[in-house]
Amino acid sequence: MRATFLAAALIIMAPVVHAADQRDCIARAIYWEARGLSDNGQRAVAEVVWNRVRHPAFPKTPCAVIYQRTGSVCQFSWVCTRAKNIRPPNNSAWQTAYRIAGEQPGNLTKGAIYFHAKRHPARWRHLLEVAEIDSQIFYTQRR
């Protein structure tokens, strides 16, 4: 009886993860990483977030994935800048990012969990390139 009560108490005390907050985090990632790209380029960034949520090596919510840090290294570059604390302006780029953040993820990136802009060469020999969308290159782990 005591164990059942304790388990129930832990469930009640667990923080609530609001879907609207998660959507806002995804929209920020889209905005700061891919505004100005095509809708598919922006969807691809959202897919990487969702692919990480489903991957065992990453946190289990979009916000936790996006704001994850390893020491001083941010998983998404804008998180290590002032942009982390800036609310994007309510312009068409933000509205597009927010709309796309609310969509179901597809498979444009073929399961990618990493990406970078083509203008910033990466030395990720341990990863497999799986897609190129707009000016972004997408990778997954080699099997």
For each residue, the residues with C-beta under 8 A, 3 or more apart:
1: 4 5
2: 5 6
3: 6 7
4: 1 7 8
5: 1 2 8 9
6: 2 3 9 10
7: 3 4 10 11
8: 4 5 11 12
9: 5 6 12 13
10: 6 7 13 14
11: 7 8 14
12: 8 9
13: 9 10
14: 10 11
15:
16:
17: 21 22 61 63
18: 21 22
19: 22 23
20: 23 24
21: 17 18 24 25 63
22: 17 18 19 25 26 61 62 63
23: 19 20 26 27 62 98 101 102
24: 20 21 27 28 98 101
25: 21 22 28 29 62 63 66 67
26: 22 23 29 30 46 49 62 66 101
27: 23 24 30 31 88 94 97 98 100 101
28: 24 25 31 32 66 88 97
29: 25 26 32 33 45 46 49 62 66 76 78
30: 26 27 33 34 35 42 45 46 97 100 101
31: 27 28 34 35 88 93 94 97
32: 28 29 35 76 78 83 88
33: 29 30 45 76 77 78
34: 30 31 37 41 42 44 45 97 134 136
35: 30 31 32 42 93 94 96 97
36: 93
37: 34 40 41 42 133 134 135 136
38: 41 42 133 134
39: 42 43 96 100
40: 37 43 44 108 133 134
41: 34 37 38 44 45 133 134 135 136
42: 30 34 35 37 38 39 45 46 96 97 100
43: 39 40 46 47 100 103 105 106 108
44: 34 40 41 47 48 108 109 112 115 131 133 134 136 138
45: 29 30 33 34 41 42 48 49 115 136
46: 26 29 30 42 43 49 50 100 101 103 105
47: 43 44 50 51 105 106 107 108 109 112
48: 44 45 51 52 109 112 113 114 115 138
49: 26 29 45 46 52 53 62 65 66
50: 46 47 53 54 62 105
51: 47 48 54 55 105 109 111 112 113
52: 48 49 55 58 59 65 113
53: 49 50 58 59 60 61 62 65
54: 50 51
55: 51 52 58 113
56:
57:
58: 52 53 55 65 68 113
59: 52 53 64 65 68
60: 53 64
61: 17 22 53 64 65
62: 22 23 25 26 29 49 50 53 65 66
63: 17 21 22 25 66 67
64: 59 60 61 67 68
65: 49 52 53 58 59 61 62 68 75
66: 25 26 28 29 49 62 63 75 76 79
67: 25 63 64 79 84
68: 58 59 64 65 74 75
69: 72 73 74 75 79 80
70: 73 75
71:
72: 69 80
73: 69 70 80
74: 68 69 77 78 79 80
75: 65 66 68 69 70 79
76: 29 32 33 66 79
77: 33 74 80 81
78: 29 32 33 74 81 83 84
79: 66 67 69 74 75 76 83 84
80: 69 72 73 74 77 84
81: 77 78 84
82: 85 86
83: 32 78 79 86
84: 67 78 79 80 81
85: 82
86: 82 83
87:
88: 27 28 31 32 91 93 94 97
89: 94
90: 94 95
91: 88 94 95
92: 95 96
93: 31 35 36 88 96 97
94: 27 31 35 88 89 90 91 97 98
95: 90 91 92 98 99
96: 35 39 42 92 93 99 100
97: 27 28 30 31 34 35 42 88 93 94 100 101
98: 23 24 27 94 95 101 102
99: 95 96 102 103
100: 27 30 39 42 43 46 96 97 103
101: 23 24 26 27 30 46 97 98
102: 23 98 99
103: 43 46 99 100
104:
105: 43 46 47 50 51
106: 43 47
107: 47 110 111
108: 40 43 44 47 131 133
109: 44 47 48 51 112 115 130 131 133 138
110: 107 130 131 138 140
111: 51 107 130 140
112: 44 47 48 51 109 115 130 131 138 139 140
113: 48 51 52 55 58 139 140 141
114: 48 124 127 138 139 140
115: 44 45 48 109 112 136 137 138 139
116: 120 122 136 137
117: 120 135 136 137
118: 132 135 136 137
119: 135
120: 116 117
121:
122: 116 137
123:
124: 114 127 139
125:
126: 141 142
127: 114 124 139 140 141 142
128: 139 140 141 142
129: 132 137 138 139
130: 109 110 111 112 138 139 140
131: 44 108 109 110 112 137 138
132: 118 129 136 137 138
133: 37 38 40 41 44 108 109 136 138
134: 34 37 38 40 41 44
135: 37 41 117 118 119
136: 34 37 41 44 45 115 116 117 118 132 133
137: 115 116 117 118 122 129 131 132
138: 44 48 109 110 112 114 115 129 130 131 132 133
139: 112 113 114 115 124 127 128 129 130
140: 110 111 112 113 114 127 128 130
141: 113 126 127 128
142: 126 127 128
143:
